[in-house]
Amino acid sequence: MKAVNYFLAFLSGVAIGSCAGLLLAPEKGADTRERIAEALRKRGIRLNRKEMDALVSDISEELSNAAEAAE
């Protein structure tokens, strides 16, 4: 059971790190949103501009919360 918890924690860390890397990269926000939208389209998920902005906002908020919790 402990190994499963470590594995889930690892996967969560990878996901948060990947999102942080995408959102904090030194690239224009529009370019980042387009890359995220393209990755989602490849997986069959279609979002309009408003939905994409909401998704990016939610991810940014979660990353901020995770960073505050880590401190």
C-alpha positions, 0 to 999 in steps of 0.5 A: 500500500505504501508503494502505491502512495509513493507512486501516486505522489510521484505521478502527481509531481510529474503532472504538476511539474509538467503543467508548471513548465508549460505555463511558466515557460518564457513563451507568449501566453497565446503560444502556450494556450495553442500548444495546450489546445493542440495537445488536447485536440490530438486526444479528441478534446475540443475547447473554445477560447473561453473554455481554454482560458478557464482551463489555464486559469484553473491550472495556474490556480492549482499550481499556486496552491501546490506551491503555497502548500509546499512552503 
